[in-house]
Amino acid sequence: MHSQADWAQLATQFQQNLGVGWMKALESFQHLGAIAAPGLAGSAPDAVDSVPALQFEPAKLVELQQGYLRDAALLWNQGMQAPAPVKDKRFSGAAWSRHPLALFSAAVYLLNTRTLMGLVEASNADPKTKARLLFAVEQWAAASAPSNFLALNPEAQQKAIDTQGESIARGMHNLLADMQQGHVSMTDERVFEVGRNMATSEGAVVFENALFQLIEYKPRTAKVFERPFLLIPPCINKYYILDLQPENSFVRHLVDQGHRVFLVSWRSADESLSQTTWDDYIEDGAIRAVDTVREITQAKDINALGFCVGGTILGTALAVLAARKQKPVHSATFLTAFLDFSHTGVMDVFIDEGMVKFREMQMGRGGLMAGRDLAQTFSFLRPNDLVWNYVVGNYLKGETPPPFDLLYWNSDSTNLPGPMYAWYLRNTYLENNLVKPNKVSVCGEKVDLRKIDIPSYIYGSREDHIVPIEGAYETVNYIGGKKRFVMGASGHIAGVINAPAAKKRSYWTNDKLPSTHAEWVQGAKDHAGSWWPDWYAWLKPHGGKQVAAPRAYGRGKFKVIEPAPGRYVKAKAQA
């Protein structure tokens, strides 16, 4: 119970906030709008002074102000009696309901957050500035939630009392440990080890260069398809997202379907790769991998898959090979990948000319893009789920997060070469040059995606915040050959890594391919479960006839270098 004096003091503060808080919000928004204005990312701080102040539509502003005052008064009246529970999982615990002041602070916080979001919508900013404002408000709101502070979090306080302060001591220990390792722990990282209980599919490294190791996996069937299969994962993460554990391993399931599988294991860049370019990743990475698989298997052509950035790399490589009038890839699969970067979603918030020029000056001629910085950026795309949730659990409550293979992989970042990263930013996210025929040259060839004339399977995840479904779909409009598009439920990773045995989620198919994803959805059919069997059925005729499975890894000069998963994937990023 709280005394009348407590509520009287709170009432005074609340009334003062209503009196001046509204104007303070507008003043803060002017500054926030300046920071979020286009062209300033990576610019000098004093450039903010030259940005015009934000303007608001008067009618919307009056409506928003009236709504704020009305809801605030209602909230206060409810609070004086018994604050109603709020519909937000951060404040849904029983401890919040038992502490009216804490619940009241949560309700006020949510009201202020809604109002700031409304101010964004009421502004006359251009779409990109408005998106940046929304992102900035989201980051502020996530960071300033009452649940993030011990003094305002009754659950953390109760745990400290129940454990006689032990939870606070454990929280400090967790904080120091995370500061030492350089990232917030999302899982109990002591449980996992690459090669022991992660990335355990049996295989061997049969080739390596400065950029990647090529892993050949041991067949698990007496016969295999004659046309081998090459997986190209993203280079901004470790490859074992495709080989987490046996029950959800994309690699193992593909092997079990009778395919002879090879995989590119990208090396995390160090100083020896600080001059490496996008051209190098295409020529000495993807194309070299394709040629090596063909040489080992003696196959005329192969099937290939690119996941995320690996799909962008694969698509670029196929365009280069097409310009050379070569066709070593029989079919291609693109998983949550961009070729057209016109629908990049929240990622567009970070990209403008100033930011890209800054990166070009910083590392365009040499240097490294630290993997931990990229990982933090992606985490803050979902700040409540991937940042502050763990701050509260790890530090305020002194908890150890439960083991989760996917989150362990998420924390195992890789560095990128600066020149490669700078080229990628400008020619994809900023200028979208890959879809402009002959606009850019890669490996000495003009890129024209229309010359890619092979069967393609294109997959996108409906709730993907990294490669929005509209962006994944656009690939059908730029490459040639017969195409199939499939949409799965969930996000960038969970939608892809969805083994059939789990019987989770669903996917959608539509044999027609109109120009937009919105049109495609209108005629799409829903199917329960994983999309993998649909892909297996599509891939099977492209595998060719069945032949006896090889008894040994490699061939000729391509000897076994070491067992899978290899050295490259085990190396921790240092930058």
C-alpha positions in Angstrom: 0.0 0.0 0.0 1.2 3.5 -0.7 0.4 6.5 1.6 -1.7 9.5 0.6 1.5 11.5 0.7 3.1 9.2 -2.0 0.1 9.8 -4.3 0.1 13.5 -3.5 3.7 13.8 -4.5 3.1 11.8 -7.6 0.1 13.9 -8.5 2.1 17.1 -8.3 4.8 15.7 -10.6 2.2 14.4 -13.0 0.5 17.7 -13.3 3.8 19.5 -13.9 4.6 16.9 -16.6 1.3 17.7 -18.3 2.0 21.4 -18.2 5.5 21.4 -19.6 6.1 17.9 -20.9 4.2 18.6 -24.1 6.3 21.5 -25.1 9.5 19.7 -24.1 8.5 16.8 -26.4 8.1 19.2 -29.3 11.5 20.8 -28.6 13.1 17.4 -28.3 11.5 16.4 -31.6 13.0 19.3 -33.5 16.5 18.2 -32.5 15.6 14.6 -33.2 14.4 15.5 -36.6 17.6 17.3 -37.4 19.6 14.3 -36.4 17.4 12.0 -38.5 17.5 14.2 -41.6 18.7 12.6 -44.8 22.3 12.9 -45.7 23.7 13.4 -42.2 24.7 9.8 -41.3 28.4 9.9 -41.0 28.6 13.7 -41.3 30.1 16.1 -38.9 28.0 16.8 -35.8 27.8 20.6 -36.5 26.0 19.8 -39.8 22.9 19.3 -37.7 22.6 23.1 -37.1 21.9 23.7 -40.8 18.9 21.4 -41.0 15.4 23.1 -41.1 13.2 22.5 -38.0 10.4 19.9 -38.3 6.9 21.2 -39.0 3.7 19.5 -37.9 0.2 19.6 -39.5 -1.8 21.8 -37.0 -4.9 19.7 -37.1 -3.0 16.5 -36.3 -1.0 18.2 -33.6 -4.2 19.5 -31.9 -5.8 16.0 -32.1 -2.7 14.4 -30.7 -2.4 16.9 -27.9 -6.1 16.5 -26.9 -5.8 12.7 -27.0 -2.7 12.9 -24.8 -4.4 15.1 -22.2 -7.5 12.9 -22.3 -5.6 9.6 -21.8 -3.4 11.1 -19.2 -6.3 12.3 -17.1 -8.0 8.9 -17.5 -4.8 7.2 -16.5 -4.5 9.4 -13.4 -8.1 8.7 -12.3 -7.5 5.0 -12.7 -4.2 5.2 -10.9 -5.8 6.9 -7.9 -8.1 3.9 -7.6 -6.3 0.8 -8.8 -4.1 0.9 -12.0 -5.3 -1.5 -14.6 -2.7 -4.0 -15.9 -1.0 -3.0 -19.1 -0.8 -5.2 -22.2 3.0 -5.4 -22.5 5.0 -8.5 -21.6 7.7 -6.4 -20.0 5.2 -5.3 -17.3 2.9 -8.4 -17.2 4.5 -10.1 -14.2 2.6 -10.4 -10.9 5.0 -8.2 -9.2 4.0 -5.2 -11.3 0.3 -5.7 -10.4 1.2 -5.7 -6.7 3.0 -2.4 -7.0 0.6 0.4 -8.1 3.3 3.0 -8.5 5.4 0.7 -10.7 2.4 -0.2 -12.8 1.5 3.5 -13.0 5.0 4.4 -14.2 4.8 1.7 -16.9 1.4 3.0 -18.1 2.8 6.6 -18.3 5.8 5.3 -20.2 3.6 3.6 -22.7 1.4 6.7 -23.1 4.5 8.8 -23.8 5.8 6.3 -26.3 2.5 6.3 -28.2 2.5 10.0 -28.2 6.0 10.3 -29.6 5.1 7.8 -32.3 2.1 10.0 -33.1 4.3 13.0 -33.3 6.3 11.3 -36.0 3.2 10.6 -38.0 2.0 14.2 -37.5 5.3 15.6 -38.9 5.7 16.8 -42.5 9.0 15.0 -42.9 9.8 13.1 -46.0 9.3 9.3 -45.9 13.0 8.5 -45.2 13.3 11.1 -42.4 10.0 9.8 -40.9 11.3 6.3 -40.9 14.5 7.4 -39.1 12.4 9.3 -36.6 10.3 6.2 -35.9 13.5 4.2 -35.5 15.0 6.7 -33.1 11.8 6.9 -31.0 11.8 3.1 -30.9 15.4 3.0 -29.7 14.7 5.7 -27.1 11.6 4.0 -25.9 13.2 0.6 -25.6 16.1 2.0 -23.7 14.1 4.1 -21.3 11.5 1.5 -20.3 11.0 1.3 -16.5 11.7 -2.4 -16.6 15.3 -1.6 -17.5 16.1 0.0 -14.1 16.4 -1.8 -10.8 14.8 1.1 -8.9 11.7 0.9 -11.1 11.5 -2.9 -11.7 9.5 -4.6 -8.9 10.3 -8.1 -10.3 14.0 -7.5 -10.0 13.5 -6.0 -6.6 11.5 -9.0 -5.4 14.1 -11.3 -6.7 16.8 -9.5 -4.8 14.8 -9.8 -1.6 14.0 -13.5 -2.2 17.7 -14.3 -2.9 19.0 -12.0 -0.1 20.9 -10.0 -2.6 22.5 -12.9 -4.4 20.7 -12.0 -7.7 22.4 -8.6 -7.6 25.8 -10.2 -7.1 25.2 -12.6 -10.0 24.0 -9.7 -12.1 27.2 -7.8 -11.5 29.2 -10.9 -12.4 27.2 -11.4 -15.6 27.8 -7.7 -16.5 31.5 -7.9 -16.0 31.7 -11.2 -18.0 29.8 -9.6 -20.9 31.9 -6.5 -20.8 35.0 -8.8 -21.1 33.6 -10.8 -24.1 32.3 -7.6 -25.8 28.6 -8.5 -26.2 25.4 -9.2 -24.2 24.9 -12.9 -23.6 21.8 -14.2 -25.3 22.3 -17.8 -24.3 24.5 -19.9 -22.1 27.5 -20.0 -24.4 29.3 -22.6 -22.3 26.9 -25.2 -23.5 27.9 -25.1 -27.1 31.1 -25.8 -29.1 31.4 -25.8 -32.9 32.4 -29.3 -34.0 31.2 -30.9 -30.8 27.5 -30.2 -30.6 27.2 -27.6 -33.4 28.1 -28.1 -37.1 28.5 -31.9 -36.6 27.5 -33.2 -40.0 30.3 -35.6 -41.1 32.5 -34.3 -43.8 36.0 -33.0 -44.7 37.6 -29.8 -46.0 38.9 -30.6 -49.5 40.0 -27.1 -50.6 40.9 -23.8 -49.1 42.2 -20.4 -50.1 42.5 -17.1 -48.3 38.7 -16.5 -48.5 37.0 -19.9 -47.8 37.3 -23.5 -47.1 35.2 -26.0 -49.2 33.6 -28.7 -47.1 32.4 -32.0 -48.8 29.9 -33.9 -46.7 29.8 -37.6 -46.4 26.8 -39.2 -48.2 24.2 -41.0 -46.1 22.6 -42.9 -48.9 24.0 -45.7 -51.1 23.3 -43.6 -54.2 23.4 -39.9 -54.8 22.2 -37.6 -57.6 24.9 -37.2 -60.3 24.6 -33.4 -60.2 26.3 -32.1 -57.0 25.0 -29.4 -54.8 26.8 -26.3 -53.5 25.7 -24.2 -50.5 26.9 -20.5 -50.3 25.9 -19.1 -46.9 26.2 -15.5 -45.9 29.7 -14.2 -45.3 28.6 -11.9 -42.5 27.9 -14.9 -40.2 29.3 -18.4 -39.7 28.0 -21.1 -42.0 26.7 -23.4 -39.4 23.3 -21.7 -39.3 22.7 -24.4 -42.0 24.1 -27.1 -39.7 23.1 -26.3 -36.2 22.2 -29.7 -34.7 21.2 -33.0 -36.4 17.5 -32.5 -35.9 17.4 -29.0 -37.5 20.4 -29.2 -39.8 19.6 -28.0 -43.3 22.8 -29.8 -44.5 22.0 -33.1 -43.0 18.5 -33.1 -44.4 19.8 -32.3 -47.9 22.3 -35.1 -47.6 19.6 -37.5 -46.5 17.7 -36.6 -49.7 20.5 -38.2 -51.6 22.4 -35.1 -52.7 26.2 -34.9 -52.8 26.7 -31.7 -50.8 29.5 -29.2 -50.7 29.5 -26.0 -48.7 31.5 -22.7 -48.6 32.9 -21.9 -45.1 33.9 -18.2 -45.3 36.9 -17.0 -43.4 36.4 -14.2 -40.9 38.5 -11.4 -42.3 41.7 -10.4 -40.6 44.4 -7.9 -41.6 45.6 -10.2 -44.3 42.3 -9.7 -46.1 42.0 -5.9 -45.4 42.4 -5.1 -49.1 39.9 -7.7 -50.3 37.2 -6.5 -52.7 33.7 -7.6 -53.8 35.3 -8.9 -57.0 37.5 -11.2 -55.0 34.4 -12.7 -53.2 32.9 -13.4 -56.6 35.9 -14.7 -58.5 38.0 -16.3 -55.8 35.0 -17.2 -53.7 31.8 -18.2 -55.4 33.1 -18.9 -58.9 36.2 -20.7 -57.5 33.9 -22.9 -55.4 31.7 -23.8 -58.4 34.7 -24.7 -60.5 36.2 -26.8 -57.6 33.0 -28.8 -57.0 32.8 -29.5 -60.8 36.4 -30.6 -60.9 36.1 -32.9 -57.9 32.9 -34.5 -59.1 33.6 -34.4 -62.8 30.1 -32.9 -63.3 29.3 -30.7 -66.3 27.3 -28.4 -64.1 26.0 -28.2 -60.5 23.0 -27.0 -58.5 23.7 -24.1 -56.1 22.0 -22.2 -53.2 22.7 -18.8 -51.8 21.4 -17.7 -48.4 21.0 -14.0 -47.5 24.2 -12.2 -48.7 25.3 -15.6 -50.1 22.3 -15.2 -52.5 23.5 -11.8 -53.6 27.0 -13.3 -54.1 25.6 -16.2 -56.0 23.4 -14.0 -58.2 26.3 -11.7 -59.0 28.5 -14.7 -59.8 25.9 -16.1 -62.1 25.7 -12.8 -64.0 29.5 -12.7 -64.4 29.5 -16.3 -65.7 26.6 -15.5 -68.1 28.6 -12.5 -69.4 31.4 -15.0 -70.1 28.9 -17.2 -71.9 29.5 -19.9 -69.3 26.8 -22.0 -67.7 28.3 -24.2 -64.9 25.3 -23.9 -62.6 22.2 -25.9 -63.7 19.7 -24.4 -61.1 19.9 -21.8 -58.4 18.1 -21.4 -55.0 17.8 -18.0 -53.4 16.9 -18.0 -49.7 15.9 -14.7 -48.1 18.2 -12.9 -50.5 18.3 -9.5 -52.2 19.2 -8.9 -55.8 16.9 -5.9 -56.0 17.5 -3.6 -53.0 14.5 -1.3 -53.5 12.6 -2.8 -50.5 15.1 -3.0 -47.7 12.8 -2.2 -44.8 14.3 -0.8 -41.6 17.8 -1.2 -43.0 17.1 1.8 -45.2 17.2 3.9 -42.0 21.0 3.5 -41.9 21.9 4.1 -45.5 22.4 7.5 -47.2 25.2 9.2 -49.3 26.8 10.7 -46.2 27.0 7.3 -44.4 28.3 5.5 -47.4 31.0 8.2 -48.1 32.0 7.9 -44.4 32.5 4.2 -44.7 34.4 4.6 -48.0 36.8 7.1 -46.5 37.1 4.9 -43.4 37.8 1.6 -45.0 37.2 1.7 -48.7 40.9 1.4 -49.5 41.7 -1.0 -46.7 40.6 -2.0 -43.3 38.0 -4.2 -41.6 34.3 -3.9 -40.7 34.1 -5.5 -37.3 31.6 -8.3 -37.0 30.6 -7.2 -33.5 29.5 -3.9 -34.9 27.3 -5.5 -37.5 25.9 -7.9 -34.9 24.9 -5.0 -32.6 23.3 -3.2 -35.5 21.1 -6.3 -36.3 20.3 -6.8 -32.7 19.0 -3.2 -32.3 16.6 -3.8 -35.2 14.6 -5.6 -32.5 15.8 -3.9 -29.3 13.3 -5.2 -26.8 13.7 -8.9 -27.9 17.5 -9.0 -28.6 19.0 -6.4 -26.3 17.0 -5.1 -23.3 15.3 -8.4 -22.6 18.8 -9.8 -21.8 19.9 -6.7 -19.9 17.0 -7.1 -17.5 17.4 -10.9 -17.2 21.2 -11.1 -17.0 22.0 -8.0 -15.0 18.9 -6.9 -13.0 17.7 -10.4 -12.1 21.1 -12.2 -12.2 19.8 -15.0 -14.5 21.7 -17.1 -16.9 19.9 -17.2 -20.3 18.9 -20.8 -21.3 20.8 -22.7 -24.0 19.6 -21.9 -27.5 21.7 -22.9 -30.5 20.4 -20.2 -32.8 21.3 -17.4 -30.4 24.7 -18.9 -29.9 25.3 -18.7 -33.6 23.9 -15.2 -33.6 26.6 -14.1 -31.2 29.4 -15.8 -33.2 30.1 -12.8 -35.6 32.6 -12.5 -38.4 34.6 -9.5 -39.8 34.3 -8.3 -43.4 37.0 -6.7 -45.5 36.5 -2.9 -45.7 36.8 -2.5 -49.5 34.3 -5.3 -50.0 31.9 -3.9 -47.5 32.1 -0.3 -48.9 31.4 -1.5 -52.4 28.5 -3.5 -51.2 26.9 -0.6 -49.4 27.1 1.8 -52.4 26.2 -0.6 -55.2 23.4 -2.4 -53.4 21.7 -0.6 -50.5 22.4 2.9 -51.7 22.3 2.9 -55.5 20.7 -0.6 -56.2 23.0 -1.0 -59.2 22.8 -4.8 -59.6 19.4 -4.6 -61.2 20.4 -1.9 -63.6 21.6 -3.7 -66.7 25.3 -3.1 -67.4 25.5 -0.4 -64.8 28.4 -2.0 -62.8 31.3 -4.2 -63.8 32.3 -7.1 -61.6 35.4 -9.2 -62.3 35.8 -7.4 -65.6 32.2 -8.2 -66.8 29.1 -6.0 -67.1 26.4 -7.3 -64.7 23.1 -8.0 -66.4 20.9 -10.3 -64.2 18.5 -10.9 -67.2 21.2 -13.1 -68.7 20.8 -15.6 -65.9 18.8 -18.2 -67.7 18.4 -21.2 -65.4 15.7 -22.7 -63.2 15.4 -20.8 -59.9 13.7 -21.4 -56.6 13.2 -18.2 -54.6 12.2 -18.3 -51.0 11.2 -15.4 -48.7 10.0 -15.2 -45.1 6.8 -13.3 -44.4 8.0 -11.6 -41.2 11.6 -11.1 -42.3 12.9 -7.7 -41.0 16.4 -8.1 -42.7 15.2 -9.1 -46.2 11.5 -8.0 -46.3 9.3 -10.3 -48.2 8.7 -7.7 -50.9 12.5 -7.5 -51.5 12.9 -11.2 -51.7 10.1 -11.4 -54.2 11.6 -8.8 -56.6 14.2 -11.4 -57.7 11.5 -13.0 -60.0 11.4 -9.8 -62.0 15.1 -9.6 -62.9 16.5 -13.1 -63.6 15.6 -15.3 -66.6 14.7 -18.9 -66.7 11.7 -20.8 -65.1 11.1 -19.6 -61.6 9.2 -20.7 -58.5 8.5 -18.4 -55.5 7.6 -19.7 -52.1 6.8 -17.7 -48.9 7.3 -19.2 -45.5 6.0 -18.0 -42.1 8.2 -16.4 -39.4 11.4 -14.4 -39.9 14.8 -14.3 -41.5 16.2 -17.4 -39.7 13.3 -19.2 -38.1 11.5 -19.2 -41.4 14.4 -20.9 -43.2 15.5 -23.3 -40.5 12.3 -25.2 -40.2 12.8 -28.9 -40.3 9.7 -30.9 -41.4 9.7 -33.1 -38.3 9.0 -30.1 -36.1 5.6 -29.7 -37.9 5.8 -25.9 -37.3 4.6 -22.9 -39.2 3.3 -22.9 -42.7 4.2 -21.8 -46.3 2.4 -20.4 -49.3 2.7 -21.2 -53.0 1.4 -19.7 -56.2 2.4 -20.9 -59.6 1.7 -17.5 -61.2 4.3 -14.8 -60.8 2.8 -11.3 -61.1 5.0 -8.2 -60.9 4.4 -7.5 -57.2 4.4 -9.6 -54.0 1.0 -8.1 -53.0 -0.5 -9.5 -56.2 1.2 -12.9 -55.7 -0.3 -13.2 -52.2 -3.8 -12.7 -53.4 -3.6 -16.0 -55.3 -1.3 -17.9 -52.9 -2.3 -21.2 -51.3 -1.5 -21.9 -47.6 0.1 -25.2 -46.6 0.8 -26.4 -43.1 4.3 -27.3 -42.0 7.8 -26.7 -43.5 8.5 -25.5 -47.0 11.5 -27.9 -47.3 9.5 -30.8 -48.9 8.2 -28.5 -51.5 11.8 -27.5 -52.3 13.0 -31.2 -52.3 10.3 -32.0 -54.9 11.4 -29.0 -57.0 15.1 -29.9 -56.7 14.8 -33.6 -57.4 14.5 -33.5 -61.2 17.4 -31.1 -61.4 19.7 -33.6 -59.6 19.9 -35.9 -62.6 20.2 -39.6 -62.4 21.2 -41.7 -59.4 24.8 -42.9 -59.2 26.8 -44.8 -56.6 27.9 -42.6 -53.7 31.6 -41.8 -53.6 33.6 -43.7 -51.0 36.2 -41.0 -50.4 36.4 -37.3 -50.1 37.9 -35.1 -52.8 39.6 -36.3 -56.0 43.1 -36.0 -57.5 44.8 -32.9 -56.2 41.9 -32.1 -53.9 43.0 -34.1 -50.8 41.4 -34.0 -47.3 42.9 -31.1 -45.5 41.1 -31.6 -42.2 37.8 -33.0 -40.9 34.7 -30.8 -41.0 33.8 -28.2 -39.7 37.4 -27.0 -40.4 39.5 -24.2 -38.9 37.9 -21.2 -40.5 34.5 -21.6 -38.8 36.1 -22.1 -35.4 38.2 -18.9 -35.5 36.7 -16.1 -33.4 36.5 -12.6 -35.0 39.2 -10.3 -33.7 39.0 -6.6 -34.6 
